[in-house]
């Protein structure tokens, strides 16, 4: 089995007003994930003491780190990261379509060696307006990202989508992929925001063919409820060897080639 976790860390500022990257690292470490997708990280920003939060958390977890700054102001960076102790390589990082005057958004794609083969992992943080999110989802499903020839199953798209399940952006994604919290082995889907008393399901893990989800749940420990305004979402899965189906992206059939997998 492999564990993947998505977590909007709110620049490591907890709901108690305490700024503490080490506390975020402790929440993650308790979950024992193999792959971690983080959103809202500060790197070299005055408001959070000028530290590299991505590097600090990765070092405390003993993981390597791939970081993409969705926003850059002089030397101050703000963005998303993928952390893992598994062999990995950065495939792509870049911006997503932007609404005039809105906060820049981006995505980060890494190929990670999971149990059973190489897994494509795309981490993102989408915008606050519905039309903006829909444009960003279209880009992620398009030829530059998941719909391109470089992205073959198995793959996972995860992060803070700012989109609840009845939204157009969410529905567009689940027309192509599966929501991990809707997997047959998952008892029920649970919300992740706000962290102290969650009522909204806006943090998601979406999986392609070749990924069998065995567990998906927010982490509701007392520490997790304080450390950020989101709860981390943990998903446990294994890679399978189904026949390569066709995934319809951009109206065309694209064959999905699956790597050979060993039993998990």
N, C-alpha and C positions, 0 to 999 in steps of 0.2 A: 504493500500500500504506500501511496505517496500523499503527503498533506500539503495543501496550499492555503494561504491565508491572505485576505485582503483587508486593509485597515487604513481608514482616513485618520491620521494622527493629529490633525488640527494644530500643526506646527509644534506638537508636543506640549500644548497648553491644555491642562485638564479642566474639567468643569468646576473644580475647586479653585481655579485661578493659579495653580502651581505649574510652572514651566519645568518639565523634567523628562528629557529624552531617555534617561536610564529607566524610568518607570515604564515608558513605552516598550523598551527592550525587554523588561521583565514580563510584561503582559504577553509579548510574542514568545519569549522563551518557554513560558509555561505551557504553550500550545504545541511545542515541539514540531513546528512546520519544516518542511523541506524547501519550500519556496514561499517568499513573502512579497506581496505587492503593497506598496505604501503610497499614500497620496497626502498632499499638503505638507511637504517638508521644506524647511528653511535651510539654506546653505549660505553662510556668511552674511546674514541679515542682522542689522543693529537691533531690531526689536526682540530678537531671541539670543542676544549675546554674541553674535558673530560666529557661532559654531557651525560646523558642517553636520547637521543632524543625521543626514543619510549615512555618512561615514561613521559617526559615533555609534549609531544603532547597529550597523553592520559589524563593526569591530566587537561590540559587546556580545553579539550573537555568533561570532566566529564565521561570518559569511562574507562572500564577495558581493559587490554592489554595482549595479548599473543605474545611473541617475540621468533624468532628463529635466532640464529647467523649462517649464512651460512659460515662466515669466522671468525676465532679466531686467534689473534696474542697476545700471553701472556694474559693480562687482557683486551685488546682492542677487541671489537666485532663489527660486521658489518652484517646486515641482514634485515629480513622482519618481519612485525607484522600484526596482526589482532586486531582491536579495536572495541568495541561495548559497549553500555549501556544496551543491552539486556542480559538476562541470557545466559551464554555460558560456554563451557567446551573445553579444549584442547584435541583433539583426537590423533594427531600425529604431529611430527615435525622431519625433517631429511634431509639428503643430497640427491642430485640427481646425476646421472652418470656424471663423470668428465673427461674432456679431459686433457691429461698430460700437465701441465704448465698453464692451464687456471684458471681463478678465480672460486673458489668453488661456487656452486649454491645449493639451497635448496627449500623446500616447507613447508608450515605450514597449518594444518588442524584443524579447530574448528567447533563444532556444536553449532549453535546459535538459540535461540528461536525467530522465526520471527512470524509475523501475519499469523496464519493458521497452524503452526506446526514447528517442528525442521528442520532447514536448515543446510546442510553440506557445509562449505565454505573452499576452498583450495586456498591459496595465494602462488604465486611463482614468480621467476625472472629467466628466462632462459638465456643460454649462448649466445655468439656472433657468433659462427660458426654453419652452417646449420646442419652438421652431429651431432654435440654436442646437439643441440636443439632437433633433432629428437629422439635421445636416451633418452633425458630427458622427452619428451612427452610420449614416450613408457612406461617409468617408471611410470609417473603420471596416465596413463590409465590402468596400470597393477594391479595385485592383491594386491600390498602393499598400493595402494592409491585408485583411483576411481573405479577400477575394482574388489576390494575386497568385501567380504560379509558385512563388517561394513559400507560401503558407499551405502546407499539406497537413491533413489530420495525422495525429491528434493535436488539437489546439484548444486553448482556454482564453477567453476574454473576461477580464474581471476589473473591479475597481468601484469607485463612487460614481454612479451614473445619474444621480439626482433625479431618478425616474422611478416612479412607483409602477407596479405591474399593470395597471390599466392605461398607462401612458402610451402614446404612439411610438416613442423611441424604444420602450421595452418590447412592445408587440412586434416591432420591426426586427429586433434581434432574435426573439424566440421563434420567428418564422424561419430562421436559418440555423439556430443553435438551441440547446436545451438549458433551462435554468436549473442549476445544481440543487436548489432548494425544492424543486418540483420533481426530483428523481423518485422512482418507486420505493427505494429503501429509506427515504427521508420521511419521518413521521408527519411533520408539518412545517410550512415555511414560517419564519419568524422575523420580526423587524430588527433593524440595526440602529435607528436614529429616532430621537436623540439618545445618547448613551445612557443617561441616568434612568429614563423611563421611555424606552423605545416604542414608537407607534408606527413608524414609516419603514418600508422595505425599499431602500434606495441604493444600498451596497449589494452588488450581485457578483456571482460567478457563473459564467455561461460556458458550456462545454460542447465540443464537436463529437462526431462519431469517433469511436475508438477510446472514449473516456467513460468509464462506468463509475458513477458516484455511489459511495457506500455510506457517507455521512456528510451532513451539511447543517451547521448551526452557528449562531452568534455566540461569542464567549461572554458570559454574563457574570463573571467573577466581580467581587467588590472592587478590586484594583482596576479592572477593565472599565467599570462604570465611572470611575473617577478620571482615568488617564487621558481621555479624549471625549469629544462630543459625539463620536460614533463608537459603536461596538465593532470589534473585529469579527469577520465572518470566516470560519474555518471549514474547509471542505476536504474530505478524505476520498481518494479515488484510486482506481487501478486502470492501467492501459490494457485494452483488449485487442483482439485481432478479427474484427468483423470483415465481411467482404467490403471492398471499397465502393461506397455508394456515391451517387452524384449529389453535390451540394449546389443549389441554385443561388448564385450570386450575380447580381446585375442582369438577371433574366437569362443567363446562359448556364448550361450544365458544365460543371467542373469536376472531373474525376478526382477523388481524394486518395492519394497513395499512402498506405500505412506502413510504418517500419515494422520489421519482425519483432515480436515481443517475447520475452521470457515470462514464465509464470510469476506473478507478483507474490 
